[in-house]
Amino acid sequence: MPDGTDGSGARPPVVLTVNAGSSSLRLDYVRAGETADDLHRTEPPGSDAADRAVRDFVAAHDPPDAVGHRLVHGGDLVHSPTVVDDALRSRLDGLATLAPLHLPPALHLLDSLRERLPDVPQVLCPDTAFHAHLPAAAATYPLPARWRRRWGLRRYGFHGLSYAYALRRTAELLGRPADGLQVLLAHLGGGASVCAVRDGRSVDTSMGFTPLDGVPMSKRSGAVDPGMLLWLLDDDRLSLAELAEGLNSQAGLLGLSDGRSSDTRDLVAAAGDDPVAALALAVYAHRVRRELAAAATSLDRLDALVFTGEIGWDQPEVRHDVCAGLGLLGVRPPPGGNPETDAVVSATGAQVPVLVVEPREDLQVAAETLAALG
């Protein structure tokens, strides 16, 4: 990493941020709000190749001042960015069933980096923290109270790190304080969700107790009729394992396109000649619009609609189709094309500005890690 100081001769603290996916990982060395070096791998964390890459990447740098880990689901255990100690680590495995695709690889990397960097503080930054104070009406499920009490059943919400960063950038782009904004945010990527923010705080979101709820995703179903799931489990139509595999890995855009692709870029390219690809995109846009419109009922006004996530940032065709169905909210489709940086992409004078913000969970994790360490 190149040298750098804060102007007074002191070196700004360096945070190693860790983002573990189910089949990929990303590590970034962040200093003074900028990434100095990064590692992206497409192997699942825990594989020999991924472990070797992490070991070599960390060994090639001086020890960071802190390590910040994105934790997809904090459950009732981790409500805000929290420094890890042995007592907390011993309880984290109990969360694994809440996000079985994401938490085991994240905990594997946590253990690996605690072993490699024993003197460096490690901080967990939960994606659920942004939604920790959802209004009770938004967070409470209409289930038997004894179930809710026994198992902590509630809407947790996810993509909080992405939303926190996008909200901060939205405030900067609009020249308004974040705590005075009422906005809709859409994180569209491999996982996807929407969120309503009133005066800087999340007041509704589409993901729920787990990251499987809400809009369709690349391979996850999003919300479907629970009665249909009960029917599929009845009479030996599907086993529980088959149902879980289908909902988490074979549904979403992949299922809608009959296995053609889980990538909107492929589907957009094929849609002109392939009605199956066109239908997959139409269902996706419809469901995102539907969730955005529902979330808007938690706001008094709409100051902006913000797209982030890999699809939200890099797929103007999807943004156009989502916006095309939100005329009742005062939203109009923005002109085509992608900005090179975070920007307002709607036409000049639009009733509701449409913004595009690059997803930078690494920068948010770094900021929250330093805040947690005081």
Contacts in CASP RR format, 6 or more apart in sequence:
PFRMAT RR
TARGET T0000
AUTHOR 0000-0000-0000
METHOD contacts of the structure
MODEL  1
MPDGTDGSGARPPVVLTVNAGSSSLRLDYVRAGETADDLHRTEPPGSDAA
DRAVRDFVAAHDPPDAVGHRLVHGGDLVHSPTVVDDALRSRLDGLATLAP
LHLPPALHLLDSLRERLPDVPQVLCPDTAFHAHLPAAAATYPLPARWRRR
WGLRRYGFHGLSYAYALRRTAELLGRPADGLQVLLAHLGGGASVCAVRDG
RSVDTSMGFTPLDGVPMSKRSGAVDPGMLLWLLDDDRLSLAELAEGLNSQ
AGLLGLSDGRSSDTRDLVAAAGDDPVAALALAVYAHRVRRELAAAATSLD
RLDALVFTGEIGWDQPEVRHDVCAGLGLLGVRPPPGGNPETDAVVSATGA
QVPVLVVEPREDLQVAAETLAALG
1 14 0 8 1.000
1 29 0 8 1.000
1 31 0 8 1.000
1 36 0 8 1.000
1 37 0 8 1.000
1 61 0 8 1.000
1 62 0 8 1.000
2 36 0 8 1.000
3 11 0 8 1.000
4 11 0 8 1.000
4 12 0 8 1.000
4 31 0 8 1.000
4 32 0 8 1.000
5 11 0 8 1.000
5 12 0 8 1.000
6 12 0 8 1.000
6 32 0 8 1.000
12 31 0 8 1.000
12 32 0 8 1.000
13 31 0 8 1.000
13 64 0 8 1.000
13 65 0 8 1.000
13 66 0 8 1.000
13 370 0 8 1.000
14 29 0 8 1.000
14 30 0 8 1.000
14 31 0 8 1.000
14 36 0 8 1.000
14 62 0 8 1.000
14 64 0 8 1.000
14 65 0 8 1.000
15 29 0 8 1.000
15 30 0 8 1.000
15 31 0 8 1.000
15 64 0 8 1.000
15 65 0 8 1.000
15 66 0 8 1.000
15 67 0 8 1.000
15 68 0 8 1.000
15 365 0 8 1.000
15 366 0 8 1.000
15 369 0 8 1.000
15 370 0 8 1.000
16 27 0 8 1.000
16 28 0 8 1.000
16 29 0 8 1.000
16 30 0 8 1.000
16 58 0 8 1.000
16 61 0 8 1.000
16 64 0 8 1.000
16 66 0 8 1.000
16 67 0 8 1.000
16 68 0 8 1.000
16 113 0 8 1.000
16 117 0 8 1.000
17 27 0 8 1.000
17 28 0 8 1.000
17 29 0 8 1.000
17 30 0 8 1.000
17 67 0 8 1.000
17 68 0 8 1.000
17 69 0 8 1.000
17 70 0 8 1.000
17 361 0 8 1.000
17 362 0 8 1.000
17 365 0 8 1.000
17 366 0 8 1.000
17 369 0 8 1.000
18 25 0 8 1.000
18 26 0 8 1.000
18 27 0 8 1.000
18 67 0 8 1.000
18 68 0 8 1.000
18 69 0 8 1.000
18 70 0 8 1.000
18 106 0 8 1.000
18 109 0 8 1.000
18 110 0 8 1.000
18 113 0 8 1.000
18 365 0 8 1.000
19 25 0 8 1.000
19 26 0 8 1.000
19 27 0 8 1.000
19 28 0 8 1.000
19 70 0 8 1.000
19 361 0 8 1.000
19 362 0 8 1.000
19 365 0 8 1.000
20 45 0 8 1.000
20 69 0 8 1.000
20 70 0 8 1.000
20 102 0 8 1.000
20 105 0 8 1.000
20 106 0 8 1.000
20 108 0 8 1.000
20 109 0 8 1.000
21 44 0 8 1.000
21 45 0 8 1.000
21 101 0 8 1.000
21 102 0 8 1.000
21 105 0 8 1.000
21 106 0 8 1.000
22 44 0 8 1.000
22 101 0 8 1.000
22 102 0 8 1.000
22 105 0 8 1.000
23 42 0 8 1.000
23 43 0 8 1.000
23 44 0 8 1.000
24 40 0 8 1.000
24 41 0 8 1.000
24 42 0 8 1.000
24 43 0 8 1.000
24 44 0 8 1.000
25 39 0 8 1.000
25 40 0 8 1.000
25 41 0 8 1.000
25 43 0 8 1.000
25 45 0 8 1.000
25 50 0 8 1.000
25 54 0 8 1.000
25 105 0 8 1.000
25 109 0 8 1.000
26 38 0 8 1.000
26 39 0 8 1.000
26 40 0 8 1.000
26 41 0 8 1.000
26 362 0 8 1.000
27 38 0 8 1.000
27 39 0 8 1.000
27 54 0 8 1.000
27 57 0 8 1.000
27 58 0 8 1.000
28 35 0 8 1.000
28 37 0 8 1.000
28 38 0 8 1.000
28 39 0 8 1.000
28 362 0 8 1.000
28 366 0 8 1.000
29 35 0 8 1.000
29 36 0 8 1.000
29 37 0 8 1.000
29 38 0 8 1.000
29 61 0 8 1.000
29 64 0 8 1.000
30 36 0 8 1.000
30 362 0 8 1.000
30 363 0 8 1.000
30 365 0 8 1.000
30 366 0 8 1.000
33 363 0 8 1.000
33 366 0 8 1.000
33 367 0 8 1.000
35 362 0 8 1.000
35 363 0 8 1.000
37 61 0 8 1.000
38 362 0 8 1.000
39 53 0 8 1.000
39 54 0 8 1.000
39 57 0 8 1.000
41 49 0 8 1.000
41 50 0 8 1.000
41 53 0 8 1.000
41 54 0 8 1.000
43 49 0 8 1.000
43 50 0 8 1.000
43 53 0 8 1.000
44 50 0 8 1.000
44 105 0 8 1.000
45 51 0 8 1.000
45 105 0 8 1.000
45 106 0 8 1.000
45 108 0 8 1.000
45 109 0 8 1.000
46 105 0 8 1.000
46 108 0 8 1.000
46 109 0 8 1.000
51 112 0 8 1.000
54 109 0 8 1.000
54 112 0 8 1.000
54 113 0 8 1.000
55 116 0 8 1.000
58 113 0 8 1.000
58 116 0 8 1.000
58 117 0 8 1.000
63 117 0 8 1.000
63 119 0 8 1.000
63 120 0 8 1.000
64 117 0 8 1.000
64 120 0 8 1.000
65 120 0 8 1.000
66 120 0 8 1.000
66 121 0 8 1.000
66 122 0 8 1.000
66 123 0 8 1.000
66 369 0 8 1.000
66 370 0 8 1.000
66 373 0 8 1.000
67 113 0 8 1.000
67 117 0 8 1.000
67 120 0 8 1.000
67 121 0 8 1.000
67 122 0 8 1.000
67 123 0 8 1.000
67 369 0 8 1.000
68 122 0 8 1.000
68 123 0 8 1.000
68 124 0 8 1.000
68 125 0 8 1.000
68 365 0 8 1.000
68 366 0 8 1.000
68 368 0 8 1.000
68 369 0 8 1.000
69 84 0 8 1.000
69 106 0 8 1.000
69 109 0 8 1.000
69 110 0 8 1.000
69 113 0 8 1.000
69 122 0 8 1.000
69 123 0 8 1.000
69 124 0 8 1.000
69 125 0 8 1.000
69 365 0 8 1.000
70 106 0 8 1.000
70 125 0 8 1.000
70 127 0 8 1.000
70 161 0 8 1.000
70 361 0 8 1.000
70 365 0 8 1.000
71 78 0 8 1.000
71 103 0 8 1.000
71 106 0 8 1.000
71 124 0 8 1.000
71 125 0 8 1.000
71 126 0 8 1.000
71 127 0 8 1.000
72 99 0 8 1.000
72 102 0 8 1.000
72 103 0 8 1.000
72 106 0 8 1.000
72 126 0 8 1.000
72 127 0 8 1.000
72 128 0 8 1.000
72 158 0 8 1.000
72 211 0 8 1.000
73 95 0 8 1.000
73 98 0 8 1.000
73 99 0 8 1.000
73 102 0 8 1.000
73 103 0 8 1.000
73 126 0 8 1.000
73 127 0 8 1.000
73 128 0 8 1.000
73 156 0 8 1.000
73 158 0 8 1.000
73 210 0 8 1.000
73 211 0 8 1.000
74 95 0 8 1.000
74 98 0 8 1.000
74 124 0 8 1.000
74 126 0 8 1.000
74 127 0 8 1.000
74 128 0 8 1.000
74 129 0 8 1.000
74 156 0 8 1.000
75 95 0 8 1.000
75 98 0 8 1.000
75 126 0 8 1.000
75 128 0 8 1.000
75 156 0 8 1.000
76 152 0 8 1.000
77 88 0 8 1.000
77 91 0 8 1.000
77 92 0 8 1.000
77 95 0 8 1.000
78 88 0 8 1.000
78 92 0 8 1.000
78 124 0 8 1.000
78 126 0 8 1.000
78 128 0 8 1.000
78 129 0 8 1.000
79 126 0 8 1.000
79 128 0 8 1.000
79 129 0 8 1.000
79 132 0 8 1.000
80 126 0 8 1.000
80 129 0 8 1.000
80 132 0 8 1.000
80 372 0 8 1.000
81 123 0 8 1.000
81 124 0 8 1.000
81 125 0 8 1.000
81 126 0 8 1.000
81 129 0 8 1.000
81 368 0 8 1.000
81 369 0 8 1.000
81 371 0 8 1.000
81 372 0 8 1.000
82 88 0 8 1.000
82 123 0 8 1.000
82 124 0 8 1.000
82 372 0 8 1.000
83 121 0 8 1.000
83 122 0 8 1.000
83 123 0 8 1.000
83 372 0 8 1.000
83 373 0 8 1.000
84 110 0 8 1.000
84 114 0 8 1.000
84 122 0 8 1.000
84 123 0 8 1.000
84 124 0 8 1.000
88 124 0 8 1.000
89 110 0 8 1.000
89 111 0 8 1.000
89 114 0 8 1.000
92 103 0 8 1.000
92 107 0 8 1.000
92 110 0 8 1.000
93 107 0 8 1.000
95 103 0 8 1.000
96 103 0 8 1.000
96 104 0 8 1.000
96 107 0 8 1.000
98 209 0 8 1.000
98 210 0 8 1.000
99 210 0 8 1.000
99 211 0 8 1.000
101 211 0 8 1.000
101 248 0 8 1.000
102 211 0 8 1.000
110 122 0 8 1.000
110 124 0 8 1.000
113 122 0 8 1.000
114 122 0 8 1.000
121 373 0 8 1.000
123 368 0 8 1.000
123 369 0 8 1.000
123 372 0 8 1.000
123 373 0 8 1.000
125 161 0 8 1.000
125 364 0 8 1.000
125 365 0 8 1.000
125 368 0 8 1.000
125 369 0 8 1.000
125 372 0 8 1.000
127 157 0 8 1.000
127 158 0 8 1.000
127 159 0 8 1.000
127 160 0 8 1.000
127 161 0 8 1.000
127 162 0 8 1.000
128 156 0 8 1.000
128 157 0 8 1.000
128 158 0 8 1.000
128 160 0 8 1.000
129 160 0 8 1.000
130 159 0 8 1.000
130 160 0 8 1.000
130 161 0 8 1.000
130 163 0 8 1.000
130 164 0 8 1.000
130 195 0 8 1.000
130 202 0 8 1.000
131 139 0 8 1.000
131 155 0 8 1.000
131 156 0 8 1.000
131 157 0 8 1.000
131 158 0 8 1.000
131 160 0 8 1.000
131 195 0 8 1.000
131 202 0 8 1.000
131 205 0 8 1.000
133 201 0 8 1.000
133 202 0 8 1.000
134 155 0 8 1.000
134 157 0 8 1.000
134 202 0 8 1.000
134 203 0 8 1.000
134 204 0 8 1.000
134 205 0 8 1.000
135 203 0 8 1.000
135 204 0 8 1.000
135 298 0 8 1.000
138 155 0 8 1.000
138 203 0 8 1.000
138 204 0 8 1.000
138 205 0 8 1.000
138 298 0 8 1.000
139 154 0 8 1.000
139 155 0 8 1.000
140 148 0 8 1.000
140 154 0 8 1.000
140 155 0 8 1.000
141 148 0 8 1.000
141 153 0 8 1.000
141 154 0 8 1.000
141 155 0 8 1.000
141 209 0 8 1.000
143 153 0 8 1.000
147 153 0 8 1.000
148 154 0 8 1.000
153 209 0 8 1.000
154 209 0 8 1.000
155 205 0 8 1.000
155 207 0 8 1.000
155 208 0 8 1.000
155 209 0 8 1.000
156 207 0 8 1.000
156 208 0 8 1.000
156 209 0 8 1.000
156 210 0 8 1.000
157 193 0 8 1.000
157 202 0 8 1.000
157 205 0 8 1.000
157 207 0 8 1.000
157 208 0 8 1.000
158 193 0 8 1.000
158 205 0 8 1.000
158 207 0 8 1.000
158 208 0 8 1.000
158 211 0 8 1.000
159 187 0 8 1.000
159 191 0 8 1.000
159 193 0 8 1.000
159 195 0 8 1.000
159 205 0 8 1.000
159 207 0 8 1.000
160 195 0 8 1.000
160 202 0 8 1.000
161 361 0 8 1.000
161 364 0 8 1.000
161 365 0 8 1.000
161 368 0 8 1.000
162 187 0 8 1.000
162 308 0 8 1.000
162 309 0 8 1.000
162 359 0 8 1.000
162 361 0 8 1.000
162 364 0 8 1.000
163 185 0 8 1.000
163 187 0 8 1.000
163 195 0 8 1.000
163 197 0 8 1.000
163 202 0 8 1.000
163 308 0 8 1.000
164 364 0 8 1.000
164 368 0 8 1.000
165 308 0 8 1.000
165 357 0 8 1.000
165 359 0 8 1.000
165 360 0 8 1.000
165 361 0 8 1.000
165 363 0 8 1.000
165 364 0 8 1.000
166 185 0 8 1.000
166 187 0 8 1.000
166 306 0 8 1.000
166 308 0 8 1.000
166 357 0 8 1.000
166 359 0 8 1.000
167 178 0 8 1.000
167 181 0 8 1.000
167 183 0 8 1.000
167 185 0 8 1.000
167 197 0 8 1.000
167 200 0 8 1.000
167 306 0 8 1.000
168 178 0 8 1.000
168 364 0 8 1.000
169 342 0 8 1.000
169 357 0 8 1.000
170 178 0 8 1.000
170 181 0 8 1.000
170 183 0 8 1.000
170 304 0 8 1.000
170 306 0 8 1.000
170 355 0 8 1.000
170 357 0 8 1.000
171 177 0 8 1.000
171 178 0 8 1.000
171 181 0 8 1.000
173 342 0 8 1.000
173 343 0 8 1.000
173 344 0 8 1.000
173 355 0 8 1.000
173 357 0 8 1.000
174 181 0 8 1.000
174 303 0 8 1.000
174 304 0 8 1.000
174 344 0 8 1.000
174 353 0 8 1.000
174 355 0 8 1.000
176 303 0 8 1.000
178 200 0 8 1.000
179 199 0 8 1.000
179 200 0 8 1.000
180 199 0 8 1.000
180 200 0 8 1.000
181 197 0 8 1.000
181 199 0 8 1.000
181 200 0 8 1.000
181 303 0 8 1.000
181 304 0 8 1.000
182 196 0 8 1.000
182 197 0 8 1.000
182 198 0 8 1.000
182 199 0 8 1.000
182 299 0 8 1.000
182 300 0 8 1.000
182 301 0 8 1.000
182 302 0 8 1.000
182 303 0 8 1.000
183 196 0 8 1.000
183 197 0 8 1.000
183 302 0 8 1.000
183 303 0 8 1.000
183 304 0 8 1.000
183 305 0 8 1.000
183 306 0 8 1.000
184 194 0 8 1.000
184 195 0 8 1.000
184 196 0 8 1.000
184 197 0 8 1.000
184 292 0 8 1.000
184 295 0 8 1.000
184 296 0 8 1.000
184 299 0 8 1.000
184 302 0 8 1.000
184 304 0 8 1.000
184 305 0 8 1.000
184 306 0 8 1.000
185 194 0 8 1.000
185 195 0 8 1.000
185 196 0 8 1.000
185 197 0 8 1.000
185 306 0 8 1.000
185 308 0 8 1.000
186 192 0 8 1.000
186 193 0 8 1.000
186 194 0 8 1.000
186 195 0 8 1.000
186 288 0 8 1.000
186 292 0 8 1.000
186 305 0 8 1.000
186 306 0 8 1.000
186 307 0 8 1.000
186 308 0 8 1.000
186 312 0 8 1.000
186 322 0 8 1.000
187 193 0 8 1.000
187 194 0 8 1.000
187 195 0 8 1.000
187 308 0 8 1.000
187 309 0 8 1.000
187 312 0 8 1.000
187 359 0 8 1.000
188 215 0 8 1.000
188 288 0 8 1.000
188 307 0 8 1.000
188 308 0 8 1.000
188 309 0 8 1.000
188 310 0 8 1.000
188 311 0 8 1.000
188 312 0 8 1.000
188 315 0 8 1.000
188 318 0 8 1.000
189 217 0 8 1.000
189 218 0 8 1.000
189 309 0 8 1.000
189 310 0 8 1.000
189 311 0 8 1.000
189 312 0 8 1.000
190 217 0 8 1.000
190 218 0 8 1.000
190 219 0 8 1.000
190 262 0 8 1.000
190 310 0 8 1.000
190 311 0 8 1.000
191 211 0 8 1.000
191 217 0 8 1.000
191 218 0 8 1.000
191 220 0 8 1.000
192 214 0 8 1.000
192 215 0 8 1.000
192 216 0 8 1.000
192 217 0 8 1.000
192 218 0 8 1.000
192 288 0 8 1.000
192 311 0 8 1.000
193 205 0 8 1.000
193 206 0 8 1.000
193 207 0 8 1.000
193 211 0 8 1.000
193 214 0 8 1.000
193 215 0 8 1.000
193 291 0 8 1.000
194 205 0 8 1.000
194 206 0 8 1.000
194 215 0 8 1.000
194 288 0 8 1.000
194 291 0 8 1.000
194 292 0 8 1.000
194 295 0 8 1.000
195 202 0 8 1.000
195 204 0 8 1.000
195 205 0 8 1.000
195 206 0 8 1.000
195 295 0 8 1.000
196 202 0 8 1.000
196 203 0 8 1.000
196 204 0 8 1.000
196 205 0 8 1.000
196 295 0 8 1.000
196 296 0 8 1.000
196 298 0 8 1.000
196 299 0 8 1.000
197 203 0 8 1.000
198 298 0 8 1.000
198 299 0 8 1.000
198 300 0 8 1.000
203 298 0 8 1.000
203 299 0 8 1.000
204 294 0 8 1.000
204 295 0 8 1.000
204 297 0 8 1.000
204 298 0 8 1.000
205 295 0 8 1.000
206 213 0 8 1.000
206 214 0 8 1.000
206 215 0 8 1.000
206 223 0 8 1.000
206 291 0 8 1.000
206 294 0 8 1.000
206 295 0 8 1.000
207 213 0 8 1.000
207 214 0 8 1.000
208 214 0 8 1.000
211 220 0 8 1.000
212 220 0 8 1.000
212 221 0 8 1.000
212 222 0 8 1.000
212 247 0 8 1.000
212 248 0 8 1.000
213 222 0 8 1.000
213 223 0 8 1.000
214 222 0 8 1.000
214 223 0 8 1.000
214 287 0 8 1.000
214 291 0 8 1.000
215 222 0 8 1.000
215 223 0 8 1.000
215 284 0 8 1.000
215 287 0 8 1.000
215 288 0 8 1.000
215 291 0 8 1.000
216 222 0 8 1.000
216 251 0 8 1.000
216 252 0 8 1.000
216 253 0 8 1.000
216 256 0 8 1.000
216 283 0 8 1.000
216 284 0 8 1.000
216 287 0 8 1.000
217 252 0 8 1.000
217 253 0 8 1.000
218 252 0 8 1.000
218 253 0 8 1.000
218 254 0 8 1.000
218 262 0 8 1.000
218 263 0 8 1.000
219 248 0 8 1.000
219 249 0 8 1.000
219 250 0 8 1.000
219 251 0 8 1.000
219 252 0 8 1.000
219 253 0 8 1.000
219 254 0 8 1.000
219 255 0 8 1.000
219 262 0 8 1.000
220 247 0 8 1.000
220 248 0 8 1.000
220 249 0 8 1.000
220 251 0 8 1.000
220 252 0 8 1.000
221 246 0 8 1.000
221 247 0 8 1.000
221 248 0 8 1.000
221 251 0 8 1.000
221 252 0 8 1.000
222 247 0 8 1.000
222 251 0 8 1.000
222 252 0 8 1.000
224 247 0 8 1.000
229 243 0 8 1.000
231 237 0 8 1.000
232 238 0 8 1.000
232 243 0 8 1.000
233 240 0 8 1.000
233 243 0 8 1.000
252 262 0 8 1.000
253 261 0 8 1.000
253 262 0 8 1.000
253 263 0 8 1.000
253 264 0 8 1.000
253 267 0 8 1.000
253 280 0 8 1.000
253 284 0 8 1.000
254 260 0 8 1.000
254 261 0 8 1.000
254 262 0 8 1.000
255 280 0 8 1.000
256 279 0 8 1.000
256 280 0 8 1.000
256 283 0 8 1.000
256 284 0 8 1.000
257 267 0 8 1.000
257 276 0 8 1.000
257 277 0 8 1.000
257 280 0 8 1.000
258 276 0 8 1.000
260 266 0 8 1.000
260 267 0 8 1.000
260 270 0 8 1.000
260 274 0 8 1.000
260 276 0 8 1.000
260 277 0 8 1.000
260 280 0 8 1.000
261 267 0 8 1.000
261 270 0 8 1.000
261 277 0 8 1.000
264 281 0 8 1.000
264 284 0 8 1.000
264 311 0 8 1.000
264 315 0 8 1.000
264 317 0 8 1.000
264 318 0 8 1.000
265 315 0 8 1.000
266 277 0 8 1.000
267 277 0 8 1.000
267 280 0 8 1.000
267 281 0 8 1.000
268 281 0 8 1.000
268 315 0 8 1.000
268 317 0 8 1.000
268 318 0 8 1.000
270 277 0 8 1.000
271 277 0 8 1.000
271 278 0 8 1.000
271 281 0 8 1.000
272 278 0 8 1.000
281 317 0 8 1.000
281 318 0 8 1.000
281 321 0 8 1.000
282 321 0 8 1.000
284 318 0 8 1.000
285 318 0 8 1.000
285 321 0 8 1.000
285 322 0 8 1.000
285 324 0 8 1.000
288 322 0 8 1.000
289 322 0 8 1.000
289 325 0 8 1.000
289 326 0 8 1.000
292 305 0 8 1.000
292 322 0 8 1.000
292 326 0 8 1.000
292 329 0 8 1.000
293 326 0 8 1.000
293 328 0 8 1.000
293 329 0 8 1.000
296 302 0 8 1.000
296 329 0 8 1.000
302 329 0 8 1.000
302 330 0 8 1.000
302 331 0 8 1.000
302 352 0 8 1.000
303 352 0 8 1.000
303 353 0 8 1.000
304 352 0 8 1.000
304 353 0 8 1.000
304 354 0 8 1.000
304 355 0 8 1.000
305 323 0 8 1.000
305 326 0 8 1.000
305 329 0 8 1.000
305 331 0 8 1.000
305 352 0 8 1.000
305 353 0 8 1.000
305 354 0 8 1.000
305 355 0 8 1.000
306 354 0 8 1.000
306 355 0 8 1.000
306 356 0 8 1.000
306 357 0 8 1.000
307 313 0 8 1.000
307 319 0 8 1.000
307 322 0 8 1.000
307 354 0 8 1.000
307 355 0 8 1.000
307 356 0 8 1.000
307 357 0 8 1.000
308 356 0 8 1.000
308 357 0 8 1.000
308 358 0 8 1.000
308 359 0 8 1.000
309 359 0 8 1.000
310 359 0 8 1.000
311 318 0 8 1.000
312 318 0 8 1.000
312 319 0 8 1.000
312 356 0 8 1.000
313 338 0 8 1.000
313 356 0 8 1.000
313 357 0 8 1.000
313 358 0 8 1.000
313 359 0 8 1.000
314 338 0 8 1.000
316 334 0 8 1.000
316 336 0 8 1.000
316 337 0 8 1.000
316 338 0 8 1.000
319 333 0 8 1.000
319 334 0 8 1.000
319 345 0 8 1.000
319 354 0 8 1.000
319 356 0 8 1.000
320 333 0 8 1.000
320 334 0 8 1.000
320 336 0 8 1.000
323 331 0 8 1.000
323 332 0 8 1.000
323 333 0 8 1.000
323 334 0 8 1.000
323 354 0 8 1.000
324 333 0 8 1.000
325 331 0 8 1.000
329 352 0 8 1.000
330 351 0 8 1.000
330 352 0 8 1.000
331 351 0 8 1.000
331 352 0 8 1.000
331 354 0 8 1.000
332 346 0 8 1.000
332 347 0 8 1.000
332 350 0 8 1.000
332 351 0 8 1.000
332 352 0 8 1.000
332 354 0 8 1.000
334 345 0 8 1.000
334 346 0 8 1.000
334 347 0 8 1.000
334 350 0 8 1.000
334 354 0 8 1.000
335 345 0 8 1.000
335 347 0 8 1.000
336 345 0 8 1.000
337 345 0 8 1.000
338 356 0 8 1.000
339 345 0 8 1.000
339 356 0 8 1.000
341 358 0 8 1.000
342 355 0 8 1.000
342 356 0 8 1.000
342 357 0 8 1.000
342 358 0 8 1.000
343 355 0 8 1.000
343 356 0 8 1.000
344 353 0 8 1.000
344 354 0 8 1.000
344 355 0 8 1.000
345 354 0 8 1.000
345 355 0 8 1.000
345 356 0 8 1.000
346 352 0 8 1.000
346 353 0 8 1.000
346 354 0 8 1.000
346 355 0 8 1.000
END
